């Protein structure tokens, strides 16, 4: 069976392609080991600002040792 690779930038495009594939009786398969994330729990900012996070720990001093203890038990 002939194959085509289609690259997409957003999930809406993938969903539209899946609907179109049903109409023409085409099969859409994901490459081995790669699954699309259809519902990401996080939405990304258009213009992220990492500086907005500066100082979030200023009122709660924590050491690396404390973080390691909590993270790794």
C-alpha positions in Angstrom: 0.0 0.0 0.0 1.4 3.4 -0.9 2.2 5.8 2.0 2.3 9.5 2.6 3.8 11.4 5.5 1.8 14.5 6.6 3.2 16.9 9.2 0.8 19.1 11.0 1.2 22.0 13.5 -1.9 21.8 15.5 -4.4 19.1 16.7 -7.3 20.7 14.9 -5.5 19.9 11.6 -5.1 16.3 12.7 -8.7 15.9 13.7 -9.8 17.4 10.3 -7.6 14.9 8.5 -9.0 12.0 10.5 -12.5 13.0 9.5 -11.5 13.4 5.9 -9.9 10.0 6.0 -13.1 8.4 7.1 -14.9 9.8 4.1 -12.4 8.3 1.6 -11.9 5.1 3.6 -8.2 5.9 4.3 -6.2 4.7 7.2 -4.2 7.0 9.4 -1.6 5.4 11.6 0.9 6.9 14.0 4.6 6.1 13.7 5.7 3.5 16.2 6.5 5.1 19.5 4.9 8.4 18.7 1.4 9.1 19.8 -0.3 12.5 19.4 -1.3 14.4 22.5 -4.8 15.3 21.7 -5.7 16.9 25.0 -2.8 18.6 26.6 -3.5 19.6 30.2 -1.4 22.7 29.8 -2.1 25.6 27.4 1.0 27.5 26.3 1.3 31.3 26.2 1.7 33.0 22.8 4.5 35.1 24.3 5.9 33.4 27.4 7.7 35.5 29.9 10.1 33.4 32.1 10.9 36.6 34.1 7.3 36.5 35.5 8.4 33.6 37.7 11.3 35.4 39.3 10.9 35.7 43.1 8.1 33.1 43.5 10.2 31.4 46.3 11.3 34.6 48.0 9.0 34.1 51.0 9.8 30.4 51.4 13.5 29.8 51.5 14.3 26.2 50.5 17.6 24.4 50.1 18.6 21.9 47.4 18.9 19.3 50.1 15.2 19.8 51.2 14.0 19.6 47.6 15.9 16.4 47.1 14.5 14.9 50.2 10.9 15.7 49.2 11.4 14.7 45.6 13.2 11.4 46.1 12.0 10.5 49.6 
